[in-house]
């Protein structure tokens, strides 16, 4: 695929007209587009800065970097890490860490192993309620993912005609209240924030008040404790946050001097109403995030990823 013409007109970092999307997924986790296709789509859609943040893996980074270099898109490499806080699941966006840092690499492997080990139990529970599905059905739709998880089971259920969408699959079977839900390993949130900092990166709480998560511990005091552990930002503008939620979270971020980000959480065809750029990060907030990442990199002494095509 040749670079789209739009790349030549990319806006420089700091421009007030920039469109910045800091949370997307490729088919290396539960998105449906390859890293290169995702980069080209972002350019075609007028995105200036893109972060690919696949779940618990950096497998997309090399291909995404090659595509970004070819198109001129500014690429921020990241990860969305599965964590647990106060007994509940929380997602953490890690930006620009050294992914060879052994504690980070080992913890991501534990999380991916937990995803893979959950699959047989999930399929067994689905069969127990009369749904004929096996691992080959999941593998057929999973593509190049680093680990097969619930989104891929959901896609298999769609493919088999059991449900109409991923959302339907989660609501009916795979969500925490569903008959096929199986718990799995997730990293301790505070420990992971510190590990990301030690790896020279920075961390942002992903869609913390989404309705699918229990966020009772993520009140102002909870965020203050996380900030003291090294958290630098909150993903405020997200499709799973209504206007009132966004306003409250923005107030907490301001009070605690945390970066405010916005993003699509794009998954390609895997998640509806999460088109690239449907929510964006303000250029000034991106500058703050990148400045903090540079400080973290310098303090850690780690060889961290550069922001590709930063102008």
C-alpha positions in Angstrom: 0.0 0.0 0.0 1.5 3.4 -1.0 1.4 6.2 1.5 -1.8 8.3 1.3 -1.3 11.8 -0.1 -2.6 13.3 3.2 0.6 12.4 4.9 2.4 15.2 3.1 0.2 17.8 4.8 0.6 16.4 8.3 0.4 19.2 11.0 3.4 19.7 13.3 3.3 18.8 17.0 1.8 21.7 18.9 -0.5 22.9 16.1 -3.9 23.7 17.5 -5.4 21.9 14.5 -3.8 18.6 15.3 -5.9 15.5 15.7 -4.4 13.2 18.3 -5.7 9.7 19.1 -3.8 8.0 21.9 -5.7 4.7 22.3 -6.2 2.2 19.5 -5.9 -1.5 18.9 -4.6 -3.7 16.0 -5.1 -7.3 15.3 -2.1 -8.1 17.5 -4.6 -8.0 20.3 -8.4 -7.6 19.7 -8.5 -5.1 16.8 -9.4 -6.3 13.3 -6.8 -4.3 11.3 -3.1 -5.0 11.0 -0.8 -2.4 12.5 0.1 -1.1 9.0 -3.5 -0.9 7.9 -4.4 0.9 11.1 -1.6 3.5 10.5 -2.7 4.1 6.9 -6.3 4.3 7.9 -5.4 6.9 10.6 -3.6 9.0 7.9 -6.5 8.8 5.6 -8.9 9.9 8.4 -6.8 13.0 9.1 -5.1 11.7 12.4 -1.8 13.5 13.0 -0.7 11.5 16.1 -1.6 7.9 16.8 -0.8 5.6 19.7 -1.3 1.9 19.1 -1.9 0.4 22.6 -2.6 -3.3 22.1 -3.6 -5.3 25.2 -0.6 -6.6 27.1 1.7 -6.8 24.1 4.1 -4.8 22.0 3.9 -7.1 19.0 2.5 -4.3 16.9 5.4 -1.9 17.4 7.8 -3.0 14.6 5.2 -3.1 11.8 3.5 0.1 13.1 6.8 1.9 13.1 7.6 0.9 9.5 4.2 2.1 8.4 4.6 5.4 10.3 8.0 6.1 8.7 6.5 5.5 5.3 3.5 7.7 5.8 4.9 10.5 8.0 2.3 9.8 10.8 3.5 10.6 14.3 3.5 7.4 16.2 3.5 7.0 20.0 4.1 3.4 21.0 2.1 2.1 23.9 0.4 -0.8 25.6 -2.9 -1.2 27.4 -2.1 -3.3 30.5 -4.7 -5.5 32.3 -4.5 -4.6 36.0 -6.4 -5.0 39.2 -7.1 -2.4 41.9 -9.0 -2.9 45.1 -10.2 -6.2 43.8 -11.5 -5.0 40.5 -10.3 -4.9 36.9 -8.7 -1.6 35.7 -6.9 -0.9 32.4 -3.7 1.1 32.3 -2.2 2.8 29.2 1.6 2.7 29.2 3.3 5.1 26.8 6.9 4.8 25.6 8.4 2.3 28.1 11.4 0.1 27.3 9.6 -3.1 26.5 12.8 -5.1 27.1 12.9 -4.1 30.8 12.7 -7.6 32.4 10.1 -6.9 35.1 7.7 -5.4 32.5 8.4 -8.1 29.9 7.9 -10.8 32.5 4.6 -9.3 33.8 3.2 -8.9 30.4 4.0 -12.6 29.7 2.1 -13.6 32.9 -0.9 -11.6 31.8 -0.9 -13.1 28.3 -0.5 -16.6 29.8 -3.5 -15.8 31.9 -5.5 -14.9 28.8 -4.6 -18.1 27.0 -5.2 -20.3 30.1 -8.7 -18.8 30.5 -9.8 -19.8 27.0 -10.4 -23.6 27.6 -12.5 -22.8 30.7 -14.6 -20.2 28.9 -15.3 -22.6 26.0 -16.2 -25.4 28.4 -18.8 -23.1 30.1 -20.3 -22.1 26.8 -20.6 -25.8 25.8 -22.2 -26.5 29.2 -25.1 -24.2 28.3 -25.5 -25.7 24.9 -23.3 -23.6 22.6 -21.2 -25.8 20.4 -17.9 -24.0 20.1 -14.2 -25.1 20.2 -10.8 -23.6 20.0 -10.6 -24.0 16.3 -13.6 -21.7 16.0 -11.8 -19.1 18.0 -8.5 -19.6 16.2 -10.2 -19.0 12.8 -11.2 -15.5 13.8 -8.3 -14.5 16.0 -5.8 -13.8 13.2 -2.3 -12.6 14.4 -3.2 -11.9 18.0 -0.6 -12.5 20.7 -3.2 -14.2 22.9 -6.7 -15.4 22.3 -9.1 -13.8 24.7 -12.8 -13.0 25.2 -13.0 -10.6 22.2 -12.0 -13.5 20.0 -14.5 -15.8 21.6 -17.1 -13.1 21.0 -16.1 -12.9 17.3 -16.4 -16.7 17.1 -19.9 -16.5 18.5 -20.8 -13.9 15.9 -19.2 -16.1 13.2 -21.3 -19.1 14.4 -24.5 -17.1 14.4 -25.0 -17.3 18.2 -25.0 -13.5 18.6 -25.0 -10.5 16.3 -22.1 -8.4 17.7 -19.2 -8.5 20.2 -21.2 -6.4 22.5 -24.1 -8.9 22.5 -21.7 -11.7 23.3 -20.3 -9.8 26.3 -23.7 -8.8 27.5 -25.2 -12.3 27.2 -22.3 -14.7 27.9 -18.8 -13.3 28.5 -19.1 -10.3 30.8 -18.6 -10.5 34.5 -22.2 -11.4 35.1 -22.4 -13.8 32.2 -22.5 -17.6 32.5 -19.2 -18.1 30.6 -17.2 -15.6 32.6 -13.9 -16.9 33.9 -11.6 -14.7 36.0 -7.9 -14.5 35.1 -4.6 -13.0 36.2 -4.1 -9.3 36.0 -1.2 -7.2 37.3 -1.4 -5.2 40.5 -2.2 -1.6 39.4 0.2 0.2 41.7 3.0 -2.2 41.0 2.5 -1.8 37.3 2.5 2.0 37.4 5.9 1.8 39.2 7.2 -0.8 36.7 6.3 1.4 33.8 8.1 4.3 35.4 11.1 2.1 36.0 11.0 1.1 32.3 11.2 4.8 31.4 7.6 5.2 30.4 4.5 7.0 31.7 1.1 5.7 32.6 -2.5 6.9 32.1 -5.7 5.4 33.6 -7.8 4.1 30.7 -11.5 4.9 30.6 -11.6 4.6 34.4 -15.3 5.2 34.9 -16.6 3.1 32.1 -19.8 1.4 33.1 -18.3 -2.0 32.5 -15.8 -1.5 35.3 -16.4 -1.1 39.1 -14.7 2.2 39.8 -15.7 2.7 43.4 -12.1 2.8 44.5 -11.1 5.3 41.7 -12.5 8.4 43.4 -10.4 11.5 44.0 -8.5 9.9 46.9 -7.8 6.8 44.8 -6.5 8.9 41.9 -4.3 10.9 44.3 -2.8 7.6 45.7 -2.1 6.5 42.1 -0.6 9.8 41.2 1.7 9.5 44.2 2.7 6.0 42.8 3.6 7.6 39.4 0.4 7.9 37.4 0.6 10.9 35.1 -2.8 11.1 33.5 -6.5 10.2 33.1 -8.2 9.2 29.9 -11.2 11.5 30.3 -12.7 11.8 26.8 -13.8 8.3 25.8 -17.0 7.0 24.3 -17.8 5.1 27.6 -17.8 8.3 29.6 -20.9 10.5 29.4 -20.7 14.3 29.6 -21.2 14.4 33.4 -18.5 11.8 33.9 -16.1 13.7 31.7 -16.6 16.9 33.6 -16.0 15.2 37.0 -12.9 13.4 35.8 -11.6 16.6 34.2 -12.0 18.3 37.6 -10.1 15.6 39.4 -7.3 15.7 36.8 -7.0 19.5 37.2 -7.0 19.2 41.0 -4.2 16.6 40.9 -2.3 18.2 38.0 -2.8 15.1 35.9 -2.6 15.0 32.1 -6.1 14.8 30.4 -6.2 12.5 27.3 -9.0 11.7 24.8 -9.1 8.9 22.3 -11.2 6.5 20.3 -10.3 3.1 21.7 -10.6 2.0 18.1 -10.8 -1.7 17.4 -11.7 -1.7 13.7 -14.8 -3.7 13.0 -14.5 -5.3 16.5 -16.2 -2.4 18.3 -18.9 -0.1 17.0 -19.0 3.7 17.5 -15.3 4.0 18.2 -14.2 5.5 15.0 -10.7 6.9 14.8 -10.6 10.5 16.2 -14.1 10.4 17.7 -12.3 11.7 20.8 -9.0 13.4 20.7 -6.2 14.7 23.0 -5.5 18.4 23.1 -2.0 19.3 21.7 -0.9 20.9 25.0 -1.8 17.8 26.9 0.2 15.7 24.5 3.2 18.0 25.0 2.9 17.5 28.7 2.7 13.7 28.3 5.7 13.6 26.1 7.7 15.9 28.4 6.9 13.6 31.3 7.9 10.6 29.2 11.2 12.2 28.3 11.9 12.9 32.0 11.0 9.3 32.9 13.2 7.9 30.2 16.2 10.1 31.4 15.6 9.2 35.0 15.4 5.4 34.3 18.4 5.2 32.1 16.5 2.8 29.8 16.6 2.9 26.0 13.0 3.9 25.4 11.1 4.2 22.0 11.3 7.5 20.2 8.2 9.3 19.1 8.4 8.6 15.4 8.0 11.6 13.0 7.7 14.1 15.8 8.1 17.5 14.1 
